[in-house]
Amino acid sequence: MHAKQLIQIVALSLWALTLNPAMAHGAGQPRHGGIVQVASDVNFELVAEADGATLYLVDHDKPMSSKGITGKLTVLQGGKKSEVDVKEVGGNTLRATGIKLGKGDKVVAVLNNVEGKTVTVRFTVK
C-alpha cells in the first residue's frame, strides 16, 4: 500500500466518524448547586434547602416540564426514615417541604408521570 492510499483511507475513516457522532447521555453538571442523577434519560438535580428540597428536571440539556408529575421523597437519615410529598411548582421544578437534608442522607424520589412512567431516582447528600 502506498503512502498516498494510506492517507486517503485514514482521511476517509476520520470523515466517516464525524457523520453520526455518538453522544454520551450521562449525568450533566448541576445548574443549581445540587446533586445530579439520571433516570429514564432525564437529569434530576436535587437541591437541599432550609425548608425542604427542590428537584429540577432536564431532558437532553433542555428544561423538562414538571406539569402533572407527582410523587414522594423518602429520606433515610441514619436509622430514621421520613416521607414527604413532591409537588410541581411550575417550569421544570418539583418541590418537597417539611424535611431537612444533611450530609450523608440517602434520598429516594419516586415520581409518577415522568413521560408517562414511574421513575425512581436515588441520591446521597454530600
RAHUVEN-V161329 format. One record per residue. N is the residue number from 0. OMEGA is omega in radians with two decimals (NA if undefined). D_FIRST is the distance of its C-alpha to the first C-alpha in whole Angstrom. Layout:
# RAHUVEN-V161329
N & OMEGA & D_FIRST
N & OMEGA & D_FIRST
This chain:
# RAHUVEN-V161329
0 & -3.11 & 0
1 & -3.13 & 4
2 & -3.13 & 7
3 & 3.11 & 8
4 & 3.13 & 6
5 & 3.11 & 7
6 & 3.13 & 10
7 & 3.14 & 11
8 & 3.13 & 11
9 & 3.13 & 13
10 & 3.12 & 15
11 & 3.12 & 16
12 & 3.11 & 16
13 & 3.11 & 19
14 & -3.13 & 20
15 & 3.13 & 21
16 & -3.12 & 23
17 & -3.10 & 25
18 & -3.09 & 26
19 & -3.08 & 28
20 & 3.08 & 29
21 & -3.14 & 31
22 & 3.08 & 34
23 & 3.13 & 36
24 & 3.12 & 40
25 & 3.12 & 41
26 & 3.11 & 45
27 & 3.11 & 45
28 & 3.10 & 47
29 & 3.10 & 51
30 & -3.05 & 52
31 & 3.11 & 56
32 & -3.10 & 55
33 & -3.14 & 55
34 & -3.10 & 53
35 & 3.02 & 51
36 & 3.14 & 50
37 & 3.01 & 48
38 & -3.12 & 49
39 & 3.13 & 48
40 & 3.09 & 46
41 & 3.04 & 48
42 & 3.08 & 49
43 & 3.11 & 52
44 & 3.11 & 54
45 & 3.11 & 57
46 & 3.09 & 59
47 & 3.13 & 62
48 & -3.06 & 65
49 & -3.06 & 69
50 & 3.14 & 70
51 & -3.11 & 67
52 & 3.09 & 64
53 & 3.04 & 62
54 & 3.06 & 58
55 & -3.10 & 56
56 & 3.12 & 54
57 & 3.14 & 50
58 & -3.13 & 48
59 & 3.08 & 44
60 & 3.10 & 46
61 & 3.09 & 49
62 & 3.13 & 52
63 & -3.10 & 53
64 & 3.08 & 57
65 & -3.08 & 59
66 & 3.09 & 61
67 & -3.12 & 63
68 & 3.08 & 61
69 & 3.07 & 64
70 & -3.12 & 64
71 & 2.93 & 65
72 & 3.01 & 64
73 & -3.08 & 64
74 & 3.08 & 65
75 & -3.13 & 65
76 & -3.03 & 67
77 & 3.11 & 67
78 & -3.08 & 69
79 & -3.14 & 70
80 & 3.05 & 69
81 & 3.13 & 70
82 & 3.05 & 69
83 & 3.11 & 69
84 & 3.06 & 68
85 & -3.12 & 65
86 & 3.07 & 66
87 & 3.10 & 64
88 & 3.10 & 65
89 & -3.13 & 63
90 & 3.14 & 60
91 & -2.96 & 57
92 & 3.00 & 60
93 & -3.07 & 62
94 & 3.03 & 65
95 & 3.13 & 66
96 & 3.10 & 70
97 & 3.07 & 72
98 & 3.04 & 69
99 & -3.11 & 69
100 & 3.11 & 65
101 & -3.13 & 65
102 & 3.11 & 62
103 & 3.12 & 61
104 & 3.06 & 62
105 & -3.12 & 60
106 & 3.06 & 60
107 & 3.08 & 59
108 & 3.03 & 59
109 & -3.02 & 60
110 & -3.13 & 59
111 & 3.06 & 60
112 & 3.00 & 59
113 & -3.05 & 56
114 & 3.08 & 54
115 & -3.09 & 56
116 & 2.93 & 56
117 & -3.06 & 57
118 & 3.06 & 55
119 & -3.13 & 56
120 & -3.11 & 54
121 & 3.14 & 55
122 & 2.91 & 55
123 & -3.10 & 56
124 & -3.12 & 58
125 & NA & 57
